[in-house]
């Protein structure tokens, strides 16, 4: 395959044996997708994948299979920027993450992952009425995203707002000068790797009392470095599913799913960018507590650390999550009507284990935190009425409680064990009603739905600039959302080889219960805002509210095909800034403006 998107080329080969006379069968597959540069400048792509599976049919009742697969991937990343920079670049695909180094494009942000999985499955077909499948599996690997880090040095990002014309105010000499430099010279809109290396190569420093054992280290101290935010995962899984045919019309299903997951979150030093070492202290905490040398230490168990390439630094912790689900469903199929009911009970527990004793939070950062435990039931049901052999009406409904996820349960998991106050399970209920028509030449589906979410919580991080500039955690809780809309799709066979298709999803996804917000400084724990209401009722949920597609497909009798689709998205909303939607934020403003 060839494309002009994230990758340019793709190759894949697959071979399957089918079941052989001795009961063995196997499949092997491998692929690669790659691009020196994708459609967006400064984004490279190199993705491999592999798959292998072997199965042995032991007898008419039992069969065993083992599968292994994985996908080592490394790709350059593009990120969003300010509208002002898109205008200056004259390009909606502007990417601020690359610059020229030694005559070649070098990206500071790229994503690397490889999390292979191995699984074994046992199938037991006892009779026509009863069968059972169970599988065990393990996923283990690494995932990380790189970005620049800096200490007491100018922000290296070319689209940092203080470097833009608007920072100087319109109709000023500086505004016009900066606008000219950024709009006419591409290098000014990209990373300046030469300046970064020059800064590090000219910064000779001596660090005394390293690890507080009296050791002295002298050399080029990097003020800029390339770091990688890592998430290394190990997950153990079990899944068992049983089916029992009660009568010719009714079937009972049941199952157990269990998994235990440990994810190691840490920051790794990938490249010193010309320097000899990095000194592992937190500059933001140092600024808040200039007279307390312990406060800025990343790890009081190893203070005054000098970090080399490949070392962890900054933060280091693990999440430990146990998830067990027991479920059952009852299905009935009759000539004119089908229906199904199901229920599930889920046990979820998680905890944080801190591997660093953070200087700002010495009593709440190191070691295992208390486990958070949730029991969450869910129910579902549905009915399908057959008007005739081609026309159907069906309805489904669900009610679900879900445990909060690990990331949105801690104020700042990178540094401490503090759990959100009054943390609650997410609640949702949903219903849909649909009409379906199937015929040899025309298929139609029309559906209406309503889904409501309650007790939504989210923890976001942001930098607040100004007189009290700080990196903060923005914690919103208690938000409610409603998603209501309709979907329609149709496929018409124009000829034996040519067909046309259409689909549309038209919805209103909006916030209908106002959340409250707490804002806490990430590095110090100082609370800036407590339990303030965010006035966002009837704001749209971020993303498109409507989507449409129209397509033509030709299927040749000689086993080749071509498809052309046109897609359109409408009413696309950005996320809001909760700091601008509180009472204090609008205090003193003209309410009629």
N, C-alpha and C positions, 0 to 999 in steps of 0.2 A: 504494500500500500504506500501511497504518497499523499502528503497533506501539507497545508501551509499554516498549521495551528501551533500547538505546543511542541509537536514533533514534525519532522519532515519525511521520515522513512520508517517503514515497519516491515519486518519479516517474521513469519511464523511457520512452524512445521509440527505436525501431529501424526502419530501413528497408533492405531488401535488394532489389537489382534482379534477381537471378538472372542466368544467363549470357545475354547478348543475341546477336543474329544476327552482330554484328561481332566477337564473341569477348571483349568487355569485360563485367566484372561488378563490382559494388561493394556495400559495406555501410557504413552510418553508424549510430552509436548514441550516446546520451548519457543520463545519469541524475543525479539528486541525491537524497541522503538528509540529513535535517536534524532538529534538535531544539534549542529554546532551552534545554531541560534534559531529560536522559534520566531513566531510572528512578531512578538514584542522584543524590542532590542535588549540585549544583555541577558537573555534567558536561554540557557542551553538545556539539553534534555538527553538523558541516557538511562533507559529503563530496560531491564531484562526480566524474564519470567521463566519459571520452569514448573513442570507438573509431572508426577509419575504415580501410577496406581496399579496395584496388583490384587487380583481377587481369585479365591479358590472356592469353588462349589464343592463342599465336602460330600454332601448327599442331598436328597430331596428336601431335607429339613434345614440344614445348616450351611451357611456360607460365611467366609471371612474375607476381609479386604483391608489393605493398608495403602494410605495415600500420603504423599508429601508434596508440598508446593510452596513457592515463595516468589518474591519479586524485588530484587535489588534495584533501587531507583535513586538517581541523583539528578536534580533539575534546578535550574536557576529560577528565582521567584521575582515576579513583578508585584509592586504594592501600589495602593491608591496614593494619590498626591492631592495637593490643593488645586482648585480650579484655576487659580492664577498661573500656576506652572504649566498646565495644559495649554492655556492661552499663549503663554510666552513661547512654548515649544511648538505651537501650531500642530499638536498631535495628541489625540485622545488616548494614545497608547504609550504616552511618556512613562518611562521607568527610571526612577532616581537611584537605583541600586547598583549601577555599574559605572566604571570609569576606565580610562586607558592606562595600562601599565605595561611597560616594555613593548609598546606598539600593538598590544592586544586588549580586547575588552575583558575586564575582570569584574565579576559580580561579587558583592559583599553578602548577598542573601541567597542562599541555596538550601535545598531540602534534601536530606539523605535518609533513606530508610531501607531496612531489610528485616522482616519479621516472618521467618519461615514457620510453617505449621506441619505437623505430622499427626495423623489420626488413624485409628483402627476401628473397624465396624464389624459387628456380628449381627447377622440376620437369621432369624429362626421362624420358618413358616411351618407351624405345627399342623395346621389344617386349613381348609378353606375358610373356617370361621375365626381362626386366631393366628396372629403373627406378632412378632416382637423384634424390634431393632434397638441396638444399643451401640454407642460409640464412645471412645475416649480420645482425647487429643491434647496436644501441647503446642502453644505458640510462644516463641521466644526470639527476641531480636532487639534491634536498636532503631531509633528514629530521632532525628535532630534537625534543627533549623539554625543556620548561621546568621550572624549579624555583627555589626561593629560595636565595640565597647570602648569607652574613653574615660580618662581620669583627669579632672582639672584641666581640660583642654577644650578648644572651641568645638562646637557640634559639627561633625564632618558631613552631615546630610545636606546635599545641595538644595533641597526644597524646605529647609528649616525656615520658619516664617520670618525670622529676624533678618534673613538674607534676601528677602523679596522686596520689590519696589513698594508694595503697600505698607510696609513697616515704617517707611519714611514719610508717608502722607503724600497724597496726590499734589501735583503742580508744584513740586519742590525740585531743586536742582538734583538732589540725591536720587529722588524717584526716577527722573528721566535718565540719569546716568546708569543706575542699576538695571532699569528696564532695557536699555540699549545693550548692555553687556550680556544679559541673560537671553534676550531674544535673538541676537545675531551670532553668538558664539556658543556652539553646542557644548564644548568642554566645560563652560561655566555652569551648565545645568546638570553636570554629572559629578561623580565622586572624584576628588583630586587625590589619587593614590600617591603621587610624587610628594605632595605636601605632608601626607600622613607618614610616609617613610622618612622624610627629612626630619620631622619632629622627633621621631623615635631615635634616629641615628645621631641626633645632637643632644640627647638628654642623658648625660652620664650622672649617675647618682650612687650613693652608698647607703645601704640599709643596715642599721646596727641592731644587735640583739635579736637576730632572726630566730623565730620559734622561742624567743626569750631564753635562749641557752648560751647567749654571749657571742654567737656566730655573727660575722660581718660579711655582707655580700656587696660587691661593687660591680658596676657594669652599666649597660644601656638599659635604663628602665623604660619600658614601653608605656607611653601615655595613650596610645591607640592599640587595639588588638582585635583580632577576629575571634569571636566566641561562638559556641554552639549550645543552644538550649536543647538538652537531651531528654528523651522519654524512652527508657529502655524497659520493655514489657516482657513479663513471663506470665502466661495464663494456662491453667489446667482446667480441662472441661470434661463433663460427662453429660450424655444425653440418652435417654431411654424412652421409647414410644411403643405402646401396645395398642392393638386393634382387636376388638371382639365383635363378631357379627351376631347380634342378639336375635334378629329375625331377618327375613328376606328384605325388609324395608328399613330396619333400624341398625345402627352401628354405634358402639361405644369406644371412644378413644381415651387414652390417658397417658401421662408421661411425667418424667422427672428430669429437670435440667439443673445442673450444678456447676459452678465455676469458682475458682479461687484465683485472684489476680494480684500480682505485685508489680507496680510500676515505679521505676527508679527515676526521679526527676533531679537533674543536676545541670550545672553549667560547666562546660569544658572549654579549655583554652586551645583553640585550633591553630592560631598563627600569631606570633609576636610582631609581625610586620616590621622586621629589621631590628627589633630590640632583643635583649638578652633575658629579661624576666619581667614578670608582672607582680605588683605588690597588692596583696588581697585585703584591701580595706574598702569600706563603703563611704564614698565621698559625701553622700547626702547626709548620712548620720554624723560624720565628722563635722559637717557644717553646723548641725543642730547642737552638738555637744563638743565644742572645741577643746574643753579642758578635761575631757574624760577619754583617754586613749583606748579603753576597753570597748566603749560603745560602738565604734566603727569596725570592730573585728568581725570577720565573717564566721570564724570558728574559734571560740575561746579555748577549746581543747588543743588547738594548734595556733596560737596567736603569732602575729607578725610573720605571716606566711609569705614566702617567695615562691611564685608559681611559674612553672615552665610549660612548654607546649605539651598537650595531652593530659595535663593535670585538671582535676575538678577544682572549682573555686566559686565564690559568691553565694551559692545556696546548694543544698544537698539534702534530699529527703525521699521517702518512699510512701506510696499509698498502698494499703492492703485492703482488698475488697472481697467479700464473700457474697455470692448471689445464688440462692436456691429457689427454684420454682416447681410447684406441684400443680398439675392441671388436669382437667377432664373435659370432654365434650360429648354431647349426644346428638346424633344426626339421624334424621328420618327422611326417606324419599318415597313419596306416594304418587299415583298417576296425575293428580291435579295440584298437589301442594307438597313442598319440602319445608322442613324447619330444622333449626339447630340451636342448641343451648350449650354454654360453656362456662366454666369457672376456674379461677386460678388463685393460688395463694403464694405470695412471694416473700422470702426472708432475705433481707439485705443488711449487711453490716460493713462498716468501713472505719479505718483509723489511719492517722498519719504517724509515721516514724521519722523523727528528725535525726539526721546524721551529723549536723553541725550544731554547736552551742553558740547561737548568734549573740553577739555582744549587746545588741539593743534589747534582746528578749532572753536573757540567760536562764530564766526559770520556766519558760514555756516553749522552748524551741528544740531541745535535745531529748531523744528517747521516744517511747511509745505514748501516744495520747490515748485517752479513753475511747473505747469503741462506740460508734453511733449505730443503733440497731432500729430497724423498721420492719413491721409486718404489714404487707400491702395486699388486700384482696381485690379481685377484679371479676366482673361477670359480663357476659355477652349473649346475644340471642338474635335470631333472624328467621324470616319466613319468605318463601318464594312461591308465588302463585302462577300456575301455568294456564294462561288463557286458552292457548292451543299450542300446537307444536312449534310455532314460530314467535309467539308473543308471550312475554313474561313480565311480572311485576314482583319486585322483591323489596324488603325492608330489613335493615339491620340496626342494632343499638348496642352500645357498650357503656360500661361505667368502670373507671379504673383509678386506683390509688397507686402512686409510684414514689419510691424513695428519692430524695434529692440526690443529685450526683455529687461526687467527691469535690470537684472544683468549685461548685457553687455553695459549698457547706462551710468552708473555712475563709476567714477574713483575708489571710495572706499565707497560704500554705508554703510558700517559698521560705518563710522566716519563722513561723510559729504555729502552735496548735490551736489557736483560738477559733472556736466554732461559732457560727452565727447564733445570736440569741433568738429564741422562739422558732427554731427551725421546724418546718412542717413538710409533710408529704404533699407532692403535687397531685391535684385532683382534676379529673377530666371526665366528661360524658359527651357522647356523640350519637347522632342518628342520621340515617340516610334512607331515601326512598327513590327507587329507580324503575324505569321501564326499558325493556330490551326487546328488540325485534331481530330475528335472524332468518335470512332467506338466501337462496342460491346467489342472488345478485346484489342484495342490499342488506347491510347490517347497521342497526341504529341502537345507540344507548343514550338515555337522558336521565340525569341524576340530580337530586337536590340534597344538600347536607347541612347540618348544623353541629358544630363542635364548640364546647366551652372548656376553658382551662381556669383553674383557681390555684391560689397559693404558689404562684411562680416566683422563684428567687433567682437573682443573677448577681455575680460579683464581677465588676469590671475594673480595670486599672487604667489610670490616665495621669498625665502630668499637668498640674495647674500652675500656670505661669503668673507672674505679677508680684505683688508685695509679699505674699505668703506662698511663694512657689514651692511646690512639693510634688512628689510622686504619691498618688493616693489610691486607695481602694474605695470604689463606689458600690455600695451594697443596697440593692433594691429588693424588697420583699412584699409579698401580698398582692402582686399584680394579677389581674384577671383579664382574659382575652376571649373574644368570640370570633369564630370563623364561620361564616354563612355564605352559601353560594350554590352554583349549579355547574354541571359539566354536561356537555353533549358531544358525541362523536358519531361519525358515519363513515362507512366505506361502501363504495358503489363499483361494481364490476362493469366497466364500459364495454370491454370485449373479453375474450377468453384469456388474453395476455395483458390487458391494460386495465388498471383500477385507479380510482381517485379516492382520497380520504380527507376528512376534515375533523378537527377537534377544537373545542373551546372550553376554557375554564374561567368562569366569571364569578368573582367573590368579593366579599367585604370582610377583611380581617382586621379587627380593631381592638384596642384596649378599652375594656368597659368597667374595670375596677382599678382605682388609683393605687399605686404602690407607695410605700414609704421608703426613704433613703437615709442611710448613714454614710458618712464620709470619714475615713480614717487614714492618717498618714501611714504609708506602707512601711517606712523604715523606722518610725518612732512609736507608732501606736497611738499617737495623739488624735483624739476625736475632734474633727472640725465641724461636722453637722450630725445631729442626732434626731432620728425619727421624724424627719420632715416629709410632708406629703408632696408627691410629685404630681403636678396638675397636667396629666396627659390623657384624661378620659376622652374617648372617641378619636385619639390619634391612631393612625393606621400602623399595623404591624409591618416592620421593614420587609421589603421585597415587593415583587409584582403582585398586583391584585387580580390581574387578568392575563390570560395567555391563549394564543390562537396558533393553529398550524393548518396548512393546506398542502396536500401532496399528490403527486402522480407516481405510479409505480408500474414498470414494465417487466414482466417475467417471461423470458424467452423459453420456448420448448427445448432449446439446446442448453439449458442449465446456466444461463447468465441472466443478470437483472440489472436494472438501473432505477434509482429512486431520486426524485427531486422534491425538496420540501422548502416551504417558506414559513418562517416563524415570526410572530409579533407578540411583544409584551407591552402591557400598558399599566398606567397608574403604579409606577415603581417608586416606592417610598424609601428614603434613607432612615437610619436609626436616629433617635433624638439624643440630645445632650441633657441628662437629668439635672445637671447643675443650673441650667437656664430655666427650669420649670418648677421652681419653688417660690414661696411667697417672698423670701428675702431677695431672690434674683430680680424680681420686678418691682421691689420697693422703690418708690420715688419716680417711677416711670409714668408717663401719661397713659392712662388705661384706654384712652380712645385712639391711641396712635396705632 
